[in-house]
Structure formats: structure tokens, C-alpha cells
Amino acid sequence: MTRDATRNRLLEHGTRLILEQGYNHTGILAVLQAAAVPKGSFYHYFKTKEEFGLAVLDAYFAAHMANVERFFADQTRSPLARLRGCFEFYVEHFRSLEWRDGCLLGNMSQELADQNPTFRARLQELLGRWCRRVEECLEEARRAGELRPGLDSRLLAEFCVNSWEGAILRMKASKNVEPLLTFLSFFFDVLLHHG
Amino acid sequence: MTRDATRNRLLEHGTRLILEQGYNHTGILAVLQAAAVPKGSFYHYFKTKEEFGLAVLDAYFAAHMANVERFFADQTRSPLARLRGCFEFYVEHFRSLEWRDGCLLGNMSQELADQNPTFRARLQELLGRWCRRVEECLEEARRAGELRPGLDSRLLAEFCVNSWEGAILRMKASKNVEPLLTFLSFFFDVLLHHG
């Protein structure tokens, strides 16, 4: 394998293991074994486990934002339909996982935000970037006349993303779709709904 | 110490350590040391670490519901004011913790729901009990004419609790009050607001 291919394999298996077991419980050795990469070569790619964990988080976020942009770019749908479509994509994603794993941004916020200031700062930055992209979509919705008047787009985007993360948390406990559908229904059909 | 006093000390220190470090990272020995209880006596009180973790969760939930009932019992306030007052109490609680720890129900859902079916079932049961109590308060609000018409109280209670848990998750990453206040503002001032 090329250097980049090996690095990507480590990130891919690291993402899966960290989603399944958490960051603290995922040992470097387990990642190397899962990725079928020889012991001892890890430190050719990453200086520390923390550097690896941050690279996993960045790769997860990049893939997430690529999904978001794929939906947001669809000019055949209204801005709110694009936003809702993106969440509906994740509902099907979590269904295929039988409501396991959840979102790495939420999981790491829970596990690491109090323990590790570097992870905390990165998580807050990435969650903020996602929120700002949702805010831009909501501003488009406002210009298209889709948004109930008087709502602050920035705070609405924060409420949207945070409530979605809460719905995912509850989905992990309920092991069914209800928390995600309840989020979609209240956010899109009630909160944003005109009069 | 009496038998009950020792058991309570173990639960108290266990709760604190599990909130700070997570369940998997909290060893029995660390709990015994923190509680100044002699090694070897743990198994007089709990058969397994899992039994201890479930007892910690139950004790946390009992204390949480006692807080909820304290606010819900205040007949001098309207039903929605009671519900909001309870969340505002937790805002001050988390402020005093400098936005650390979060809610044990959310933390354990994130950490354990995929790993341990016994914890998952207990968490879903306890979250459901909290939701039903919120639903009863919302039904009181409906009878008092405080609730915007056409909202399903059961699903609204679920959305309320899940979104609150998401706000707490984000609070851990942001280390400020904004996610909690944004939740309060959108849930009470926008979503439930008449006309």
C-alpha cells in the first residue's frame, strides 16, 4: 500500500472502532490489527494517539460536511427541503446501523470535552462550522419566504444541530427511529411552520 | 459507619467519578479509595460493577426526579413556569460545575447503550419516566390554556427532554451557557408560544 492508503486505512478503522467503543477504550494496537497494518508502523503516520484521534475527527467531519454540501447544492429543492433531506439521509444511515454508533461529534463531546482541552476546542470549532452552514441554509430559506418571521437564524441553527445531537443520543437508548422523527417533525413542521 | 451509610458513600463517590470519567474508566478501586472504604468490602454491597453502575444510575435518577417534583409541586406558578423553572435550576447547577459533567442519563446513553443491553433498557425506562412526567406537566399547561393548540403532548415531552440532553452535550463542548439558554428560548418562547 502507498503511504496515503495506509494512513487512510488506519483512519477508517479508527473511526469505526472509536464510534463503537469510544476513544479512551480504543487502543492503537486494536486499530493496527483491524487495519492489518504491521505493529510499529503507527508512529510513521501519527506522533501520538491524540494526533490520531484528532485526524479521525477531522476525517469524519470532512465526510459529514461533504454529505451536507451534497444536499445543500441541490437547487431543484427549496432551502428547507435541502436541510430536511440531509437529516433524512442520516435517519436512513442510522437505520442501516440499527440505531448504533451515533455521531462522532456528539460522542467525543460527551467523552472528551471535560478531559482534553485540545479535543474540546476542535469539537467546538467543527460543531460551529456545521452550525454556520445550517445558518446559511436557513438564511436562504428566509429569502425564499420559507421561514417563519422573527427567528434568529444563528441561534436557530445552533438549536437545530444541538437538538439533532440530542435526538441521536436518545436513539442510542431507544434503538428505534422515534427520537429522530420527533426531531424532524417538531423542528420542521412545528417550529419553522408559518402561522 | 452503618451499612447503609457506607453504601451511600460508595454511590455518591461513584456518581461523581462516573460523571467525570465515564463508567468504563471508573474502577472499583478508585471508588473505594475516594469513599475511604476498605478494599475488599465492595462486594459486601454490590455483586458486580454492573450492579453498582445501575445503582448509581438509579440514585442519580431518584435525585433528579426529586428536583423535578419539587418544581412541579409549586402551585403558585403556572405549569409551564414550573417546567421552565426546573430547567433553569439545572442551568445554575451546570454553571456551578463550570459546564462540566453533564447529565448521567445522557452520558451513559452515549457510552453504554450500544455496549450493554441491561444499561440500555434501564436508561430507556428512566428517560421514558422523565418524559411522561414532563408530558403530564404539559397536559396541565394545556388545561390551563398555556399550550399552543395542536401539539401532541407525548411527543412534545420527548422532544423537550431529548433536545435538553443535546443542549447539555453541546454545553460540554462550548463550556458556556449559550446552548442551554438557546434551548430554553426556542422551546418555551418560540415552540410553545401562542400565535
Boltz contact constraints between the chains, C-beta under 6 A:
constraints:
  - contact:
      token1: [A, 24]
      token2: [B, 25]
      max_distance: 6.0
  - contact:
      token1: [A, 25]
      token2: [B, 24]
      max_distance: 6.0
  - contact:
      token1: [A, 100]
      token2: [B, 114]
      max_distance: 6.0
  - contact:
      token1: [A, 106]
      token2: [B, 169]
      max_distance: 6.0
  - contact:
      token1: [A, 107]
      token2: [B, 110]
      max_distance: 6.0
  - contact:
      token1: [A, 109]
      token2: [B, 169]
      max_distance: 6.0
  - contact:
      token1: [A, 109]
      token2: [B, 172]
      max_distance: 6.0
  - contact:
      token1: [A, 109]
      token2: [B, 173]
      max_distance: 6.0
  - contact:
      token1: [A, 110]
      token2: [B, 107]
      max_distance: 6.0
  - contact:
      token1: [A, 110]
      token2: [B, 110]
      max_distance: 6.0
  - contact:
      token1: [A, 110]
      token2: [B, 169]
      max_distance: 6.0
  - contact:
      token1: [A, 113]
      token2: [B, 172]
      max_distance: 6.0
  - contact:
      token1: [A, 113]
      token2: [B, 173]
      max_distance: 6.0
  - contact:
      token1: [A, 114]
      token2: [B, 100]
      max_distance: 6.0
  - contact:
      token1: [A, 120]
      token2: [B, 173]
      max_distance: 6.0
  - contact:
      token1: [A, 123]
      token2: [B, 173]
      max_distance: 6.0
  - contact:
      token1: [A, 124]
      token2: [B, 173]
      max_distance: 6.0
  - contact:
      token1: [A, 124]
      token2: [B, 174]
      max_distance: 6.0
  - contact:
      token1: [A, 155]
      token2: [B, 182]
      max_distance: 6.0
  - contact:
      token1: [A, 158]
      token2: [B, 182]
      max_distance: 6.0
  - contact:
      token1: [A, 159]
      token2: [B, 182]
      max_distance: 6.0
  - contact:
      token1: [A, 159]
      token2: [B, 186]
      max_distance: 6.0
  - contact:
      token1: [A, 162]
      token2: [B, 166]
      max_distance: 6.0
  - contact:
      token1: [A, 162]
      token2: [B, 167]
      max_distance: 6.0
  - contact:
      token1: [A, 162]
      token2: [B, 170]
      max_distance: 6.0
  - contact:
      token1: [A, 162]
      token2: [B, 179]
      max_distance: 6.0
  - contact:
      token1: [A, 163]
      token2: [B, 163]
      max_distance: 6.0
  - contact:
      token1: [A, 163]
      token2: [B, 166]
      max_distance: 6.0
  - contact:
      token1: [A, 165]
      token2: [B, 166]
      max_distance: 6.0
  - contact:
      token1: [A, 165]
      token2: [B, 169]
      max_distance: 6.0
  - contact:
      token1: [A, 166]
      token2: [B, 162]
      max_distance: 6.0
  - contact:
      token1: [A, 166]
      token2: [B, 163]
      max_distance: 6.0
  - contact:
      token1: [A, 166]
      token2: [B, 165]
      max_distance: 6.0
  - contact:
      token1: [A, 166]
      token2: [B, 166]
      max_distance: 6.0
  - contact:
      token1: [A, 167]
      token2: [B, 162]
      max_distance: 6.0
  - contact:
      token1: [A, 169]
      token2: [B, 106]
      max_distance: 6.0
  - contact:
      token1: [A, 169]
      token2: [B, 109]
      max_distance: 6.0
  - contact:
      token1: [A, 169]
      token2: [B, 110]
      max_distance: 6.0
  - contact:
      token1: [A, 169]
      token2: [B, 165]
      max_distance: 6.0
  - contact:
      token1: [A, 170]
      token2: [B, 162]
      max_distance: 6.0
  - contact:
      token1: [A, 172]
      token2: [B, 109]
      max_distance: 6.0
  - contact:
      token1: [A, 172]
      token2: [B, 113]
      max_distance: 6.0
  - contact:
      token1: [A, 173]
      token2: [B, 109]
      max_distance: 6.0
  - contact:
      token1: [A, 173]
      token2: [B, 113]
      max_distance: 6.0
  - contact:
      token1: [A, 173]
      token2: [B, 120]
      max_distance: 6.0
  - contact:
      token1: [A, 173]
      token2: [B, 123]
      max_distance: 6.0
  - contact:
      token1: [A, 173]
      token2: [B, 124]
      max_distance: 6.0
  - contact:
      token1: [A, 174]
      token2: [B, 124]
      max_distance: 6.0
  - contact:
      token1: [A, 179]
      token2: [B, 162]
      max_distance: 6.0
  - contact:
      token1: [A, 182]
      token2: [B, 155]
      max_distance: 6.0
  - contact:
      token1: [A, 182]
      token2: [B, 158]
      max_distance: 6.0
  - contact:
      token1: [A, 182]
      token2: [B, 159]
      max_distance: 6.0
  - contact:
      token1: [A, 186]
      token2: [B, 159]
      max_distance: 6.0
  - contact:
      token1: [A, 191]
      token2: [B, 191]
      max_distance: 6.0
